Amino acid sequence: DNCLVLGMFKIMNALLARYHRREDQDPLTPEEIESANVAALPMWVFSFVWSVGATVGASGRKKLEAFVRQRAEDGGFAEHMPPAEMQIYDYCYDQDELVWKDW
């Protein structure tokens, strides 16, 4: 559904706001650019979980998590996923420390 994708990009846009600079502001520092590069895929995962993934119930969450983790493994971006100790819904991404943390 287009609304779910739009919601995902709105979340992602909000998460990326810290990296946006207006013309009257100093450009991003090299450290900020590196942080944005490191955080981009985890923030995409977070945005997906809390938009598309928010539409499923408790039993659907387990199925969706298994599906997403398998696709991440197959696609080569499993290292950007939250740790498997808890459900993906139990984590948020800390952009300051560039790590997944439990809520």
C-alpha positions as CSV (number, residue, x, y, z in Angstrom):
1,D,0.0,0.0,0.0
2,N,1.3,3.4,-1.0
3,C,0.4,4.9,2.4
4,L,2.7,2.5,4.2
5,V,5.6,3.3,2.0
6,L,4.9,7.0,2.4
7,G,4.8,6.5,6.2
8,M,8.1,4.7,6.1
9,F,9.7,7.6,4.2
10,K,8.2,10.2,6.6
11,I,9.8,8.3,9.5
12,M,13.1,8.1,7.6
13,N,12.9,11.8,6.7
14,A,12.4,12.7,10.4
15,L,15.4,10.5,11.4
16,L,17.6,12.1,8.7
17,A,16.7,15.7,9.7
18,R,19.8,16.0,11.8
19,Y,21.9,15.7,8.6
20,H,20.0,18.3,6.6
21,R,21.7,21.7,6.3
22,R,20.2,24.9,4.9
23,E,22.4,27.2,2.7
24,D,23.0,29.5,5.7
25,Q,24.3,26.7,7.9
26,D,27.8,25.2,8.0
27,P,28.1,22.0,5.9
28,L,28.2,18.6,7.5
29,T,31.5,17.7,9.1
30,P,33.3,14.6,7.9
31,E,32.3,12.9,11.2
32,E,28.6,13.7,10.5
33,I,28.9,12.4,7.0
34,E,30.4,9.2,8.3
35,S,27.7,8.9,11.0
36,A,25.0,9.4,8.3
37,N,26.6,6.6,6.2
38,V,26.8,4.2,9.1
39,A,23.2,5.0,10.3
40,A,21.5,5.0,6.9
41,L,20.6,1.3,6.7
42,P,19.7,0.8,10.4
43,M,17.4,3.8,10.2
44,W,15.8,2.4,7.0
45,V,15.2,-0.9,9.0
46,F,13.7,1.1,11.9
47,S,11.5,3.1,9.5
48,F,10.3,-0.2,7.9
49,V,9.6,-1.8,11.2
50,W,7.5,1.1,12.5
51,S,5.6,1.7,9.3
52,V,5.0,-1.5,7.3
53,G,5.8,-3.7,10.4
54,A,3.3,-1.8,12.6
55,T,0.4,-3.2,10.6
56,V,0.7,-6.8,11.9
57,G,-0.5,-8.3,15.2
58,A,1.5,-10.4,17.6
59,S,1.5,-13.6,15.6
60,G,2.3,-11.6,12.4
61,R,5.2,-9.9,14.1
62,K,7.0,-13.2,14.5
63,K,6.4,-14.1,10.9
64,L,7.4,-10.7,9.6
65,E,10.6,-10.7,11.7
66,A,11.6,-14.1,10.4
67,F,10.9,-12.9,6.8
68,V,12.9,-9.6,7.3
69,R,15.8,-11.3,9.0
70,Q,16.0,-13.9,6.3
71,R,15.9,-11.2,3.5
72,A,18.6,-9.2,5.4
73,E,20.8,-12.3,5.5
74,D,20.2,-13.1,1.8
75,G,20.7,-9.5,0.8
76,G,23.9,-9.0,2.7
77,F,22.7,-6.4,5.2
78,A,22.1,-8.5,8.3
79,E,24.8,-6.6,10.2
80,H,22.5,-3.5,10.0
81,M,19.7,-5.3,11.7
82,P,18.9,-5.2,15.4
83,P,20.4,-8.0,17.5
84,A,18.4,-11.2,17.5
85,E,18.2,-11.5,21.3
86,M,14.9,-9.7,21.2
87,Q,12.3,-8.9,18.5
88,I,13.1,-6.2,16.1
89,Y,10.2,-4.2,17.7
90,D,12.1,-4.1,21.0
91,Y,14.9,-1.9,19.6
92,C,15.5,1.7,18.6
93,Y,18.5,2.9,16.8
94,D,20.7,5.4,18.7
95,Q,22.1,7.8,16.2
96,D,24.6,9.3,18.7
97,E,26.2,6.0,19.5
98,L,25.4,4.3,16.2
99,V,24.0,1.2,17.9
100,W,20.7,-0.6,18.4
101,K,19.4,-0.2,21.9
102,D,16.4,-1.7,23.6
103,W,13.6,0.7,24.3
